[in-house]
Amino acid sequence: MRKEKILTIDDDPDIRDVLSLTLSDHYEVVQAANGQEGLQLLLGKPPDLIICDYKMPVMDGRQFCQAVKKDILLQHIPIIMLTGKGEVEDKVGGINAGADDYIVKPFEPQELLARIKMILRRTERSLDANPLTHLPGNVSIMDELQRRIDSNQPFAVGYADLDKFKAYNDKYGFERGDEVIRQTARVLIKAVRDKGSIDAFLGHIGGDDFVFVCVDGEADGISQGVIDEFDKISPLFYSEEDRKNKFIVTKDRQGNEIKIGFLSISIGIVSNTVQKITHLAQIGEIGAELKKYAKSLEGSVYVRDKRKRQ
């Protein structure tokens, strides 16, 4: 059974030792001495929960908490802030920065364990998210699409997925493949933030399939932004030798060696401006058609459905 992972951040080595002794029988524990070190550790495999001191050098708990909560791939991680006894400003500052709970030092180990258990259980129940990217999952995606249909306002839905991803996984392995998916998520997040309005939505269907929902007029800009950024970083996923060759060598189903070009991304845009959309299945059917067509084209592309339908 997998142990949940907890990141503890405190500049006091004695406190880190106490936290390690308290938690290590129940959880996998990783530690950092300040917020900056903590952020570096988050770039790897994110923890399930963070325990962070409020007062630290380099980057204090408030700054750390603000940085985590600004990152859509990390903001779901619950944070317990450690504060000094009677330091009300620290408690308020931590909560305002986005901390989910706080506990006063010196703390009772059993109380801390109980708080952790409660928060992890609450987070698991409330988090409808893809476990790899922590973007909203299928329940949230369906809810958002239904909300747009019910609004009777112009909207567009972009279905995006990667081309040649299976060949990449076969060559480089699933861990590298997972990192490609995480980086793709970041590309999509940036494009949606830069080109979309505050109401734009991004979800992760699963695997290398993503969906964004926005005002119809924003869809082309978001799609082009995704393509430009993805094509810029795609070569970095490969070894130096493969980058020089601009292809990888893999085998087809018959066992024959074949050359496969670099990863690209295909996007199909469904819009209710060219047809009336009344149900979720309609969006999915049109999106699947468009994405199939986009994937038949060379390189990273996006296509729109411009056919008038009754």
ZIQUI-V675589 format. One record per helix or strand. SS is the DSSP state (@ for helix, = for strand). FROM is the first residue (numbers start at 1). LEN is the number of residues. If there is no record, write none. Layout:
ss->(SS;SS)
from->(FROM;FROM)
len->(LEN;LEN)
This chain:
ss->(=;@;=;@;=;@;=;@;=;@;=;=;@;=;@;@;=;=;@;@;=;=;=;@;=)
from->(5;13;28;35;49;61;78;88;101;109;129;136;138;156;165;174;201;209;216;240;248;257;264;280;301)
len->(5;11;5;8;5;10;7;10;5;18;1;1;14;8;8;22;6;6;22;6;4;4;8;17;4)
